């Protein structure tokens, strides 16, 4: 119980950390509402489930300390984030002065984006491989990992909804400036992509 009291606030801080996935939730909430953003964000949760399982099996630690795998994942993820950022900038220019409410809402596209961003972010592997084991009860390993994973997913869903609501209310107070919000999201995605390219594997970052 004491471990959970430490795990929950520390884990929620990681869930709330601003990154490309939460930026997507913010953008989806601003453009299509919190409900849409939460449904799209379910893709992120579905991606995290096998990641948590791999971490429990010990494969997550292998992946997180493999420079080759880390580099491959980060390059693919960074390229996708930069591409997504450029696309958001183009969409912002196209929607400026247009009726945004008339734009078609494609949940399938947003669902796919959430999944690809989650898969392409090696930080998730690091969280499950390095953070979770600090709170695992070795005497009840499987149940403990299942409990931690369940709590993480609930807190992640809470973080998605939190960012979606912030984006929604921000857009409502400045609906005519939504294209600037899209531009900011695009620039943010490109920035995260560049930062991801500069990231080093944990085994190399210490040197």
Secondary structure by P-SEA (a helix, b strand, c coil): caaaaaaaaaaaaaaacccaaaaaaaaaaacccaaaaaaaaaaaaaaaaaaaaaaaaaaaaaaaacaaaaaaaaaaaaaaaaaaaaaaaaaaaaacccccccccccaaaaaaaaaaaaaacaaaaaaaaccccccccccaaaaaaaaaaaaaaaaaaaaaaaaaaaaaaaaaacccaaaaaaaaaaaaaaaaaaaaaaccccccccc
